Amino acid sequence: MAIPFILGLIVGFLIKKSLKKALIIGIIIAAVTYFGFFSLSLDGLEDIIAQYGPMSVHYMVLLLGMLPLSVGLIIGLAIGFLFG
């Protein structure tokens, strides 16, 4: 039970770090599009989703299949996210 707990701590900490960076990037993109330096179009996004969407879902299913879903992992995720 110690290995999933430690893994949960690490993953929770990394999720918290990446969410902070994603929020900062989102604010920067919103400001740039508001001032008109960059325009958002969904045409290119639809092509990217059509091309890489099924592959990314496949790899996500493989990743979730490898992670041990136990109480220790869930507690580690919560502690790593809150206190990391």
Secondary structure, DSSP 4 states (H G I P E B T S, - for coil): -HHHHHHHHHHHHHHHHHHHHHHHHHHHHHHHHHTTSS---HHHHHHHHHHHHHHHHHHHHHHHHHS--SHHHHHHHHHHHHH-
